[in-house]
Amino acid sequence: MSSYEPKPTDADIATFLADFDATVDETSRPKRAKGNRRGRKTSVTHFRGQKKTYDTAKDGYVWMVNQFIVAHPALVTYAQVTETRDRHYIAASREDLFLRSRHLADISGTWQQLENGRYAITNLSAREMVDLLRSFGDACGLKFGIDWDFEVFDATEETSVARRRVQITQEMIGRALDDLDAME
C-alpha cells in the first residue's frame, strides 16, 4: 500500500502561509520598549561552508549580497529580484538606487558599494534583509539553511517570523520535489 500524498498546489501553499501569518498577529507579538527599536544587531552569516560574524546586520547583509553576486553574477540583472517601484536594491550608481527619495543617495548610511562596483541599499530592516536575501538565494538556485543562512541576533519577532517562513517554504518545496521524484 502506498502512502502517496498529492503535490501541494499554489493555493495550498498560499493557504498555509496565510494560516501561518494569522498565528503571528500583532496581538501575539511581545511589545518592545520605546527606544529599543534601533541599534546594532550582530549577524552571523553562512555561505557555502564559510561562517562569518559581523557587528551589524548591515555588514552581514552586504557580505551576503557580495557572495550571491560572486556565485551568480547575473543576479544584478534580475529586475524582478532587485527592483520595486520605489527602489532598485542593486544599481550601477547610488543615485539609481532611490527612485522616489533621491535625497537618500546623498546619505552614506543608506547605501554601500559592493565588491563588483555596483551599489546596494542598506537602510533596511532586518526583516527586509532576510526577505531580500531569500529572493537573491532563490534567483541563484541556492537553498536557505543548506547553501546559505543569515541570522540577526536581538532581532525583532517580525524578523524571526520571516526567517521561519523561509524555512517552512523551503521544507514544503523539498517535500513536493521528493513526491515528484517518487512518482517518476
Buried (B, 14 or more C-beta within 10 A) or exposed (E): EEEEEEEBEEEEBEEBBEEBEEEBEEEEEEEEEEEEEEEEBBBBBBBEEEEBEBEBBBBBBBBBBBBBBBBBEEBBEBEEBBBEEEBBBBBEEBBBBBBEEEEBBEEEEBBBEBEEEBBBBBBBBBBBBBBBBBBBBBBBEBBBEEBBBBBBEEBBBBBBBBBEBBEBBBEBBEEBEEBEEEEE
